Amino acid sequence: MSRLSLCVLLFAAIVAGCWGFSTSDQTDEGPCPEPVFPCHRVPDAVCRIICWENLTSPSGKECLFQYFKHNNRVICELD
């Protein structure tokens, strides 16, 4: 997959996550991997997991972990 299409996919996933435009099986606020810099410096962050189909991935999907402050601003992303 080219770098450009990866960026487009990433942007689409971020927009979908921020606007809540996704089905219940695509986003999930729940257990996340151990946050890395700068997430661990923001103790009140909320995590959202965004997944999308990726047929080249062994699991058939790719996920992005986003950490939000209370005002819903993305403060950190982990893929």
N, C-alpha and C positions, 0 to 999 in steps of 0.2 A: 504494500500500500504506500502511495507516495506521501511525502511530508505534507503537501497541500491538503490532500483529502483527509489526512489525519487531523489537521488543524481545523478543518471545516466540521468534522465529526465532533471534535472536542468542543468547539464553539456551540454547536447545536445542542450538545448534551448539557452544557452550562446554562444556556438560555432556557432549555426545557426544565431544568432543575430549579432555576430562579423563578420562573413563572408558574411552576407547579403544573406545567402542561405535560403530563405523563400519566400512564396508567399505574394502578397500585402495585403492579409487579415490577415496575421499572425504577421506582424510587422507594427508599426505605430509610427511615430514621431509626437507627439502632446501633448495635455493636459495630465498631469500626476498628481498623488496625491501629496500633499504637501511633498516636500523632507524632510527626517529626517537626522540626523547625519550620515555620514559626508557630505551629499549632499548639505546642505544649506550653507556650507562654500565654495562652488565652484559655483559662480554666472554664469559662462559662460558654464555650463554643458548643454548638449543636452540630451533629454530624448527619449528613445525608449521603446515601449511596445511590449513584445513578449508573444504570447498566444499559447497554445497547447490544444489539446483535452483531457479532463479528465471526463470520464463518471460518476465518483463518486462525482463530484462537482455539486451543484444545477444548475449552469449555463451551465454545460457541457464543460466548459473549465477552464483553469487555466492560470493566467498571471503573468509575471515578468516584473518589471519596472527597466530599466537600465539607468544610467546616464553616459554620455561620456564626456570627454574633447575633444578638437578639434583634437587631434591625434588619436581619436577613441579608447582610452583605457577606459575600464570599471572602473569607480571610485566608483560606489555604486550600490547596487541592492536592490530592495524592492519587496517582494512578497505579 
